[in-house]
């Protein structure tokens, strides 16, 4: 049982109460530990702290929970740092979605121009966080959930000695979602994916110890005309049958680009606007539960559900309690996925124990899906470089390289408009000149 000091940067976010529920759920693995919630919003920090303290007490755990808006002070002496923050809030995400759509480009939190500007904002903050870690807790392990996790980790891995792993449940969630959509038992799946975060394909895929892909191909032939099969699930099933591999759900933006654009143009609100409309109800629910002796988060009234960032807690447990477990991670490749640079941050399987997180050797991506992943990998590197130390000129180059942009004219117009909209969250070197 590890006793650690954990700093949670983003501890006043809408996901934070669910993250604390995840930590409490595994609390026996961390009994005697200390958690410090760090955020800019003192009121929401206090509310999350109250819920967390009550969760720990209800389970008889000796885990202290503090909260502060002073990041440097909160990081003092930490063993682990959980990063899950959103510069500019959901209001900035609305701009990330709305502005590209006005140029007939998909606006999305981690993909295309929206993901690019989320990366610019997130990495600017991460540079300050790394400086504080160097002063307050050098050597602390960083468990990152800040999007886009692959570009954030790429920038950090390339330019610092920080011990960082980025995490995402996508490779676990998407195969299960697809199985449920076509009437298969998700517990009988054995699927492993590689590639990039939000850009991975399965390279191992069985169902009840039999090949999965023929089953999915049969399901597609049977259900292609079924009106009950929803948009994303239908697209994923079609892609699986066509490409002989289970895709990340985010590939729908590339293989069904026109269809997605039509859906987005037809919808009155963006995803971020939908979330913003729900935020008051989340905090109302959290205020109610902060008065309970044993808070219970209602999945319908909590951002993301009852347990959030659970994979990060699993990874911390495996590392600090030397579990020797293999799980989905985003780390520098180091030979895990053949044909990609060792320094490229990939999504793969990693062995997690007291020595840290080390990627394991995985099967290669087949050539017919690899091309798009390679294009996204080159973009990932260019975006990380621009965000860390580039100029606005280099940022436009990176944006133009994204497969959803594919136009220097669009890249220049998008960059000028979005950089102006996000100017309060960007370094001066990234602001357009002239």
N, C-alpha and C positions, 0 to 999 in steps of 0.2 A: 504494500500500500504506500503510494507516493505522497509525500507532503510537499506541495509546491505553492509558490505564489504566482497567481495568474492575473495578468492585466488584460482586460477586455475593452479594446478601443472600439467604440460603437455601443457601449453598454447602456445608452439611453435610446436606442433605436427601437423601431416597432418589432423587430425580431428578438430583442434582448430578453424579454421575459421567457420566451420559448427556449432560448439558449440556456438560461438559468434552470429551466425545467429539465433540460437534457443533462446538465451538470449534476443536478440533484439526483436524477435517475441513476447516475453512476457514482453517486457520492461516496459509497463505501470504498471505491478505488482511490479516493482523494481525501479521506477523512484526516482532519488536522490541517488542511490547506487553507489558504487565504485567497480571496478573489477581490480584485479592485476594478470596479466599473468606471470607465473613463468616457466622457462625452462632453459636448458643448452645452447641453440643455440640463441645467441643474434639477429642474422639476421632474423631468422624465427619469433622470438618474435616480432620484430619491424614490420614485415609484417602483422602478425595477429592483432597487436594493431592498425595499420592503417586501416585495413578492419573493425575492431570492432568500432573504433571511427566514421568512415563514416556511418556505419549502424545505430549507435545511433543518429548521427546528422540528417540523412535523415528522421528519425522518430520523430524528435523533442524531443528526450529523454534527460533528465539531468542525464546521467550515464557516469561517468568518467572511462577511461580505461588506466591503466599504465602497464608497463612491466619491469621485472627485472630478472637477473640471480642469484640474491642473495635471496635464499629461505627464510632465517630467516627474513630478512628485509621485504620481500613481505608478509609474514604471519602476520606481526605486527598488532594486534588489529582486526583480521578478525572474522567475525561471522560464516562464512561458508568456507569450503575448498573442492574444487572439485579435485579429484585425478584421472588422466588418463594418465599414463606414461608407457614407455616401455624401461626398462633397456637393453642396447645393441642394441636397434633399430630393424628394420626389418632384419638386418644382423644376429642378435641372433636368430630371429624366423626361419630363413633359417636353422640354425643348429638344432633347435628344431624339424624341420620337416625332414631334410635330414638324420641325424644320426640315429634316430629310424628306419627309412625306410631301412637303410642299414642292420639292424638286423631283418628285416621282422616284424617290429612292426609299427603300425600306428603312424605317426608323426603329431601332431596337436597342435594348440596354447594353448588350455585349457585342452585337454584330454591326457592321457597316459604320456610317458616320456617328451614330449614337454611341456605339461601343468605343469608337476612337476617342471621342471627347470625354467619355467616362474615364478612359485610360489616362488621358492628359490630366484630368482633375485628380484622379486617385493617386497617380504617381507623384504629383507635386506634393501632396500631403504625406505620402509614404517617405519621401526624402527627409522631411522634418521628423517623422517618427523614427527613422533610422538614426538620425542625429541624436535624438533623445535616448534611444536604446543604447547607443555607444557611451553616453554619459551615465545613464542610470542603471543599466543591467546588461553590460556587454556579454555576448555569448548566449543570451536568451533565445530560445527557440520560437520562431514566428509561425503561427498557424493562420494562414490567410484565407479569408472568404470575400475580400473586397474585389468587386468586379471591375474590369474583366480579369479574372484571376490569372489567366495565362500571360497576359501582357504585363500585369503588375509583377508577377514572379520573374518574368524574363528580365525586366529592368533591374530588379533587385539582385538577381543572380549574376547578371553581367557586370554590375558596378559596385558590388559590396561583398563583404565576407559574411553577410548575415546568413544565419541558419534558417531558411524559409522553406515551407511546404504549403502549397495552395490546395484547397480541397473543394470538391463538388460532388453531390450525390447523383448527377446526371447518368453516368454509366450504370448505376444501380437501378435508378428509377425508370429510365426509358424502356429497357427490355421488359420490366414487370408491367408497365402501363400497356405496352403492346400486347403482351400475353393476355392480360385481363380483357382487352378490347376484343380479342378473337376467341375468348372462351377457354384459354389454356390456364393451367394452374401455375402462377408465377413462382411458387415454391419449388417447382420441379425444374426451373431454369438453371443452367450453369453457363453464364455469359461473361466473357472478358473482352474489354475494348481498349484500343490504343489510338493515338492521334494527338489532337489538341483539345483543350477544354472547349466544350460546346462544338467540337469538330472531330469526334472520334467514331470509329466503326468497330464492330465486333470482329475479333480474329479467332475466338473460341466460342462456340455456340452449340449447346446441346439441350435437349428437353427429355427428362427422365432417362438420361444416358443414351439417347438416340439423337441423330442430327436434327437440329431445329429448323434450318432453312427450308428443307422440303415441306415441312409442316406449314410454314408461313406462306410458301408459294401456293400450296393447296388452298389455304385460307383465302389468299388473294383471289384465286380463280373462282372460289365459291362466293365471296362476299364483295367483289368489286362493285356490284350494282346495289349493294345494301344501303339504303338511305340512312340507316341507323348508325353507320360507321362515321364517326365525327371527322372533322377536317384534318387535324394533326395526326390522329390515329390512322386514318385512311392513308395519308401521305407516307407515314412511317411504314405501314404494311406494304404499300406499293414499292417503296424504295428497297425494303428488305427482300422482296421477291425479285426485283429487277437486278439488284447489286449483290445478292447472295451474302448479305451482311446486315446486321442490325445497326441502324444509324443513330447518332445523336439526334434528338428532335429538332435541333437548330439547323440541320441540313435542309429542312423544308424551305428556308429562306433562299436557298441557292437553286435547288432542283424544281421548285414550284414558285419562282420569284413573281411571275405575272399574276398567278392566282392569289398569292399573299398580298400583293399590292392592291389588287381589286378588293379584297376583303377589308384591308385597312382604309382604303378610300371610302368604302361604303359604310364604315362604322363611324358613328358620331363622336366617339371618345377614343382616346388612346389607352393603352394598358396603364400607364402612369396616372392618367386622369381618373381611371376607375379605382386605382389604389388610393389616391388622394381623397376620393369621396368616402372611402372606408376608414381612413385613419382615425377620425374622431371616435368611431365606434370601437376601434381597437383599444384606445386609451380609456374609454369609458368602461370597457370590460376589465381592463387591467386595474383600474381604480377600485372596481367592485371586488376583484380577487385579492387585492392588497389588504382588504379588511377580513379575509378569511384565515382561519388558523391553518388550513391546508389548501392553498390556492389550487384551483383546477382550471386550466385554460381550455376554453371551448374552441375546437378547431375552426368553427364557423365565424368566430369573433376574434381570432388571433391571427396576426400576420404570419402566414406560412404554416400554421398548425400548432399542435401541442409541443412538439419537440423541434427545435431548430438548431442548425449547425452541429447536428449530432455526430457527423463524421469527424469533425474536428475534435470532439470529446473522445471518440473512439481512438483517434490517432494519438492524442495526448496520453491516454491510458496505456496504449501499446508501447509508447516511447518511455514514459516515466516509470512504468511498472514492468518494463522489459518483457512484453508479451510475445515477441517474435511473431507478429501477425502480418498478413499480406492484405493490403487494401488499395483502393483506387487513390492515386495521388497525382499531383502536378509538380514535377521537379525537373531539373536538368537531365537530359536524356541519358548521357553516360553509357551509350551502347544498348539501351533497353529496346529501342525501336530501330531496326536496321534501315539505313539510307537517310537518316536525319542527323544533323550535326549533334555532337555530344553536348554542346552548350545550349541547344534548343530546349526550352521547357516543354515537355510533352505530358499528356495525360496517359498514364500507364498503371501497372501494378507496382507497388513498392513494399519492401520488407521493412517493418517498423518495430524497432526494439531499442534497447539502451544505447546502441551506437547511432541512432537517428533513423532517417528514412533513406533507403537505398532502392533505386529502381531495379526491377528484375528483368531478365532477358525475355522478350515476348516475340511471337510470330510477326512477320512483316505484314504491312498493309498490301493487299493485292493492287496491281497497277491501275485497274479501272476506277478505284476510289482514291488512290493515292494522289493523283494530280491536283485535285481541288485542295486537299490537305496541305500539299506542298505550297500552293499559292498562298494559302492562309498562313502558313509558317513564315514565308518571306515577309508577308505583311506584318505578322506579329513582331518579328525582329525590327522591322523598320519603324513600327509604331513605338516600341519600347525605347529605341534609340532616340527618336524625336522627342518623346515625353521626358526622357532623363536629361538630355543636354542639347537638344536640337533647336533650330530656329523655325520660324513660321514657314520658311521656304522648304525646309526638310520635312516639316509636318504635312504640308500639301503633297509632297512626293509620296509620303507614306499613305495618306488618305487615298490618293489616286491609285495606289497599288491594290486596294481592297477589291475583291471580285464583285461586290455589290455596287461599286462606284464606276470603275472602268472608263473614266472620262476625265481628262485634265480640266476641261471647262467646268464640269460639275464639281470636281474636287475644289477648284479655286473659289467658285461661288459658295459652295457649302462651307468651306473653311472660313471665308470672310464673315459670313452671317453667323455661324455658330461660335466662332471665337469672340465676336462682339457680344453675343448673348451670354457667354460664359466668362467674360473678361475678368470678373471679380475672383475667379477661381483658377486663373491661369498665370504662370510666370510671365513677366514682360517679354522675354525672348520669344514667346509663342504668340504674341499679339501681332496681327497683320500690320505691315508697314505701309506708309503712303495713304 
